[in-house]
């Protein structure tokens, strides 16, 4: 993991953005139930977004748009997209 890390919280959802050697990763965790979701993109920032149940989990779906990936992540968490906090460093994810 690189030094780039940013977090945000809203209600019972915590978001964490970080970068690995190959990916930009945005994770969500819902307190209480432990539901998680992750959105990942290559570090160059031009590839499709991958939605996973966890940062290292199997890919569930790919999306061109950040909004569509967030919608899927919200569904996995059982919340609405408006309930998802987005750290500043992750706001430019997507094509």
URLINBEL-V579346 format. One record per helix or strand of 2 or more residues. SS is the DSSP state (alpha for helix, beta for strand). FROM is the first residue (numbers start at 0). TO is the last residue. If there is no record, write none. Layout:
ss-><SS/SS>
from-><FROM/FROM>
to-><TO/TO>
This chain:
ss-><beta/beta/beta/beta/beta/beta/alpha/alpha/alpha>
from-><4/12/22/35/48/58/65/80/87>
to-><9/18/29/41/51/62/76/82/89>
